[in-house]
Amino acid sequence: MSWDRYRRRVLLSVTGLSPQVVTETFYALAVAAPPEERFVPTEIVVVTTSEGAERVRLQLLSDEPGWLRRLVRDYGLPPVRFDESRVRVLAGENGCPIDDIRDPAANEAAADLILDTVRELTADPDCAVHASMAGGRKTMSYYLGYAMSLCGRTQDRLSHVLVDPPFEGHPDFFYPAPRQRVIFSVGDQRPLDASKARVQLADIPFVPMRHAVEARLDRPGVRFRDLVAAARRAVGPPELVVDLRGRRVRAGGVVVRLSPSVLALYAVFARRAKEGAPPLPAPPKEVGDRLWAERYLAEYRRIVGELGVRDDTERALRDGMDGERFSYLKPKLHAALKKALGHAAAPYLIRSSGRPRRFWLDLPSEAIRFEALEDSTE
């Protein structure tokens, strides 16, 4: 893939006490990779703790030693946008920075910040994200990988940087030097040549699930655990609960409010699916179908009550239900379900096939229930 076609190429990294993973990954992407595979970042974003942020500031962003600036200069790379505004620091419920991830609350804060960062970057179609899970606590790496599964697109990648010993984890090693640079091994103080180090990337495949949660990605404040729950519902067995008096359905765990007229049409198909009845032909285009009207009005009365049925509704269906009303209501139903569920709406849509066309809801009987929903389900 030619990465140059993307205006923004972001190296996203989680880090802890070793900011070296940023320069090591940058080197592997922009220098060590074969020319046709090189990903030269235009910007860097780091998610870390307050202690990690201080190390990034002093070791990567400083004038001295300024390891990121050195890397760019040593290998003649184009300037990369990276400053303290692109270092995202974990914070607790009180807004205070977190210096380490030691308890469940800090873990949740890390998950939500990582998700927010990945979600923001992947919302830009002109941006390609290369996420490195090499640094930070193991939970941070896990959350980054999971967030890439939930939000990642075809142009996004996930990797782990591999550094040969004795350079791996060495506090004075940040990338292979273009010429001899002597550092001393930890412990026995043996001299080492940093230009001889080998740094590689292990590509980490991930299962893209963005289609399953896309309807929720643009909701402000969505939390990591909520998005995971939505993904699990999307890949789990379908479940449809029809709450007629509440004028809503719960499809795949998501509550969708529907107008009485649209819900009545949906209830016709849901009831037939639950009873194992065969598909229905649509009402004739210009001629009213009395049986169709009876089915529809029966559900409509269950929704609004006998006293709630308006005279104009009864009059409109007195000579039967025609195809024009059917063709008006079905797209409105589908639009409401797709808006709420995104791609996960597919099992809950009315299907059709054949000539003449016949319509049905393709859900197993045991997946459908008619009952009132608790208000808390919304």
Secondary structure, DSSP 8 states (H G I E B T S, - for coil): --GGG-SEEEEEEE-SS-THHHHHHHHIIIIIS-GGG----SEEEEEE-HHHHHHHHHHTSSSSS-HHHHHHHHTT----B--GGGEEE-B-TTS-B-SS--SHHHHHHHHHHHHHHHHHHHT-TTEEEEEE-SSS-HHHHHHHHHHHHHH--TT-EEEEEEE-TTTTT-TT-SS--SS--EEE-TTT--EEEGGG--EEEEE------HHHHHHHHTSTT--HHHHHHHHHHHHS---EEEETTTTEEEETTEEEE--HHHHHHHHHHHHHHHHT---EE---SSS-BHHHHHHHHHHHHHHH-GGG--HHHHHHTTT-B-HHHHHHHHHHHHHHHHHHHGGGGGGGSEEEETTTTEEEE---GGGEEE----GGG-
